[in-house]
């Protein structure tokens, strides 16, 4: 009888968002960018675009105003996720990320930040955990508010204008029509393969995204 009651309790008790009761911990997927129509198509906003692609692929949404950003909850495979687009502007992204992480009790190793990367050629993609911010103000703010750089970063290559004096106008410039030839399938593939990221298959994720657009990018 005691065993039956114990099993019944385990079925009826609410599922925790933490892993203390054996359930899988939640993931926080963050896109870095600037809010508003003015910045919507900027190269600097490719992180927002990646989050939107993931939301579309897995029918996650709608996004609602929470934690100084736009947030949506859902599932990718059997993993519970929250998708976040901070609305604090790039330089203060960490305020939004920190607030969401604190509410959901999500550790840094379950936070994935998607961001533009000047030091990668257009359409290249790299996944890493921790490291420096390479002058990226969104990452710098996340480091400060999370108290650690040891979260996962998905570096989305946008290329470099070739002159440091042109960097500001370049990253805040819109993707050109020609760039959309690779950008649109690139984002679509990021959405399609996102489950690989949250199951620890970073190399497979990078390989599949690269393979899908290999013929669309000129070296």
C-alpha positions in Angstrom: 0.0 0.0 0.0 2.8 2.4 0.9 4.5 1.6 -2.4 1.3 2.3 -4.3 0.8 5.7 -2.6 4.4 6.6 -3.3 4.0 5.9 -7.0 0.7 7.8 -7.1 2.3 10.8 -5.5 5.1 10.7 -8.1 2.6 10.8 -10.9 0.5 13.6 -9.5 3.2 16.0 -8.2 3.9 19.0 -10.4 6.9 18.9 -12.7 9.8 21.2 -11.6 11.8 23.3 -14.0 14.9 22.4 -12.2 16.7 19.0 -12.4 16.4 18.4 -8.6 13.5 16.0 -9.1 15.1 14.2 -12.1 13.4 16.2 -14.8 15.5 17.8 -17.6 16.5 21.4 -16.9 15.1 24.2 -19.1 17.1 25.9 -21.8 17.3 29.6 -22.5 18.0 30.5 -26.1 18.9 34.2 -26.5 19.1 36.2 -29.7 21.2 39.4 -29.5 20.1 42.5 -31.4 18.4 45.9 -31.1 14.6 46.4 -30.8 12.5 48.3 -33.2 11.7 48.5 -37.0 14.7 50.7 -37.6 17.1 47.9 -36.7 15.1 44.9 -37.9 17.1 43.9 -40.9 20.6 45.0 -39.6 23.5 42.6 -39.7 23.8 43.3 -35.9 20.3 41.7 -35.5 21.1 38.3 -37.0 20.8 36.9 -33.5 17.1 38.0 -33.4 16.6 36.5 -36.8 18.0 33.1 -35.7 15.6 33.0 -32.7 12.7 33.8 -35.0 13.7 31.0 -37.3 13.8 28.6 -34.4 10.4 29.8 -33.2 9.0 29.3 -36.7 10.5 25.8 -37.0 9.2 24.5 -33.7 5.9 26.5 -33.6 7.0 28.3 -30.4 5.1 31.4 -29.5 3.6 33.9 -29.4 6.3 36.2 -28.0 5.2 38.3 -25.1 6.8 41.3 -23.3 8.7 39.8 -20.3 12.0 40.4 -18.5 12.8 43.5 -20.5 12.5 41.6 -23.7 10.2 39.5 -25.9 9.9 35.9 -24.6 8.2 32.7 -25.8 8.1 29.3 -24.2 7.8 25.9 -25.9 9.6 22.7 -26.7 12.3 21.6 -29.0 12.0 17.8 -29.1 11.6 16.7 -25.5 13.4 19.8 -24.1 11.6 22.7 -22.6 12.9 26.0 -23.9 12.4 29.8 -23.5 13.3 32.0 -26.5 14.3 35.5 -25.6 15.0 38.7 -27.7 16.2 41.4 -25.2 14.7 44.9 -25.8 17.3 46.7 -23.7 19.4 47.5 -26.8 22.5 45.5 -27.5 24.8 47.2 -24.9 22.4 46.2 -22.0 21.4 42.7 -23.3 22.5 41.1 -20.0 19.9 42.9 -18.0 17.2 41.0 -19.8 19.0 37.7 -20.0 20.0 37.9 -16.3 16.4 38.5 -15.3 15.0 35.6 -17.3 17.7 33.2 -16.2 17.1 34.1 -12.6 13.3 33.6 -12.8 13.6 30.2 -14.5 16.6 29.2 -12.4 18.6 28.4 -15.5 22.4 27.8 -15.1 24.8 29.4 -17.7 25.5 26.0 -19.2 21.9 25.9 -20.4 22.0 29.4 -22.0 22.7 29.7 -25.7 23.4 33.1 -27.1 23.1 33.7 -30.9 25.1 36.7 -32.1 26.7 38.4 -35.1 30.4 37.7 -35.5 32.6 40.1 -37.5 35.6 37.8 -37.4 33.8 35.0 -39.3 33.1 35.1 -43.0 29.5 35.5 -44.1 27.4 32.4 -43.4 30.1 30.7 -41.4 29.0 29.4 -38.0 30.9 28.4 -34.9 29.7 27.1 -31.5 31.8 27.6 -28.4 31.4 27.8 -24.6 33.0 30.7 -22.7 35.9 32.7 -23.9 36.3 36.5 -24.5 33.7 38.8 -25.9 36.0 40.2 -28.7 34.5 43.6 -28.2 30.9 42.5 -28.7 28.9 44.7 -26.3 26.0 42.2 -26.1 28.3 39.5 -24.8 30.1 41.9 -22.5 26.8 42.7 -20.9 25.8 39.1 -20.6 29.1 38.3 -18.9 28.5 41.0 -16.4 24.9 40.1 -15.5 25.4 36.4 -15.5 28.6 36.7 -13.5 30.4 34.4 -15.9 31.3 34.0 -19.6 30.7 30.3 -19.5 27.5 30.0 -21.5 27.2 28.7 -25.0 27.7 31.1 -27.9 26.6 30.5 -31.5 28.7 32.8 -33.6 26.9 33.8 -36.8 29.4 35.1 -39.4 28.6 38.4 -41.1 32.1 39.2 -42.4 34.2 42.3 -41.8 34.0 45.5 -44.0 37.8 45.5 -44.1 38.3 48.9 -42.4 37.7 49.3 -38.6 36.4 52.8 -39.3 33.5 51.3 -41.3 32.5 48.7 -38.7 29.8 50.7 -37.0 28.0 51.6 -40.1 28.5 48.0 -41.5 26.9 46.2 -38.5 24.1 48.7 -38.3 23.5 48.4 -42.0 20.9 46.1 -43.5 21.7 42.8 -45.2 21.7 43.4 -48.9 19.5 41.7 -51.4 22.5 39.6 -52.6 23.2 38.6 -49.0 19.7 37.2 -48.6 20.6 34.6 -51.2 22.5 32.8 -48.4 21.0 34.4 -45.3 17.5 33.1 -45.7 18.5 29.4 -46.1 21.2 29.8 -43.5 18.6 30.9 -40.9 16.1 28.3 -42.0 18.8 25.6 -41.5 19.7 27.0 -38.0 16.1 26.6 -37.1 15.9 23.1 -38.5 19.0 21.9 -36.7 18.5 23.7 -33.4 17.7 20.4 -31.5 21.3 19.3 -32.1 22.5 22.3 -30.0 20.5 21.4 -27.0 21.5 17.7 -27.1 25.2 18.5 -27.1 25.8 17.8 -30.8 27.6 21.0 -31.6 29.8 19.6 -34.3 26.8 18.0 -36.1 24.9 21.3 -35.9 27.8 23.3 -37.5 28.3 20.7 -40.2 24.7 20.4 -41.2 24.3 24.2 -41.4 27.5 24.6 -43.4 26.6 21.8 -45.8 23.1 23.1 -46.4 24.4 26.4 -47.8 27.8 25.4 -49.2 26.8 26.1 -52.8 25.3 29.5 -52.0 28.4 31.2 -50.5 31.4 32.3 -52.6 34.7 31.8 -50.8 
